[in-house]
Amino acid sequence: MDNQLVDTACQPVHAALRQGTPATDPVVAQHVAHCPACAALAEGGPTMAHGLDEAAAAVSPELEALLGAVEASVERERGPVAWLRSRPTPVRMLLTGVVALAVPLLVALVWRRVDLSVYPLDRLAVDLVVMLVPAALALWVVLRPLFRPGLPRWTDGAVLALAVLGVLVGPALTPAHHAHPASLLGTGDQFVPRAVACFLTGLVLGIPVLLWSLIVLRRSGRWGLPLRLSAVAAGALGTVGVFMHCPLVTPEHLLAGHATVLVPFIVLGLVAGFGFGRRSPDSAP
Amino acid sequence: MAAFVGGDRAAFGELFRRYAPRLQRLMQRDLGRVEDAHDLVQQTFLQLHRARNDFRIGAKLRPWLFTIALNLKRQHFRRQGRRPVTSLDADDGVAEPVAPVGNPEARVGDVQLRAALLKLPEAQREVIMLHWFEGLTFREIAAAVGASQPAVKVRAHRGYTKLRAAMGSGV
């Protein structure tokens, strides 16, 4: 007997057990011979079937009142934000990808780093991939719909760790080149001002991604996890944005001015996620 | 569901009346507090509304809805930083269990079984809730919990075996 046949036969057997039919009954016996779960159930006899149903009998009678609250929540789902959230998941992911890539692409088009022509192509690819992949993963996790089976609990921690590692790869490697005079600036008296300028630029570039992801995700009442991972993605993409503009290649500058962009986003995600995690505007009163 | 996806608001109420009692029961077994169970049932239907355009007409709604509910329940426990527990304090909003009627031996067995059900690992209790109480097939349960069919069958078998043993031993 294949699995599907066993599946469809479970319900009638459960009904028989509820009526007190013994496990020796031919219909029950035939099914339990192929279904170990129902065999274990049937061995408990009618007492077990009765006890299980009693265990589930305590259901609140206030569901009709709850329907009013649910319909009120649904009624509030109007306007462009609600419309965006209700788009099919592939559409929301596509739109989010466009917004996420628009930031670094716009920078590359109108405000790109002056040393791009001498930047080694393979190193450029490595620098971009290690920052973009965690950002893409973070956005994929937050946009993943709830009707898909849940991801393991360690997923958000792993994505966060990848993002941190991603922004540290650049500073950890030797400078990509020494072929452009602008790339060698940012030392001595200029170290702090240039690092601060890059840090602030990265913050500004990351914010649109954070706002967009908060608009399109279908949060389940509380911000917690979605806010944390949206912030991680925004921080990583802000770092990509500033990387596409700033020609400095010294590890000290990349660490102080670029990698630090991720920090306030992570802090924001943790603090705000914790704070909003206790309150929900969508929750039942 | 097809009518609801098509924009029929009344169909939403029908879906709620059909599935909310089951979801309420599923939530309340683990959450204990009626208010928490109501909150998650409400969230489940709000998520159903938001995801309606993802639903493939012709697909089965029940496993889809239960997957949303189970994910919300897991998120709830994650936020609370705890595993499922049920308070035994009748004054803190916990639903009063319905007293089993019948002979005293059956009543003792029901209490033992209820306690044993709460002590089961979440993965096993979840499968039993869906298999016995909600009548989902193993294929539907596997889709809902994100595991293979053999895995959920093993969980169900182990869970039922533990419950049976608990009945015999007095937990």
Interface residues (C-beta under 8 A of the other chain):
Chain A: N3 Q4 V6 D7 T8 C10 Q11 H14 C35 P36 A37 C38 A39 A40 L41 E43 G44 T47 M48 H50 G51 L52 E54 A55 A56 A57 A58 V59 S60 E62 L63 L66 L67 A69 V70 E71 S73 V74 E77 A82 R85 S86 R87 P88 T89 P145 L146 F147 R148 P149 G150 R153 R218 S220 G221 R222 G224 L225 G277 R278 S280 D282 S283 A284
Chain B: F12 G13 F16 R17 A20 P21 Q24 R25 Q28 R29 V34 E35 A37 H38 D39 V41 Q42 Q43 F45 L46 Q47 H49 R50 A51 R52 N53 D54 W64 L65 T67 I68 L70 N71 L72 R74 Q75 R78 R79 A95 E96 P97 V98 P100 G102 A106 G109 D110 Q112 L113 R114 L117 I128 M129 H131 W132 F133 G135 T137 F138 R139 E140 A143 A144 V145 G146 A147 Q149 K153 A156 H157 Y160 T161 L163 R164 M167
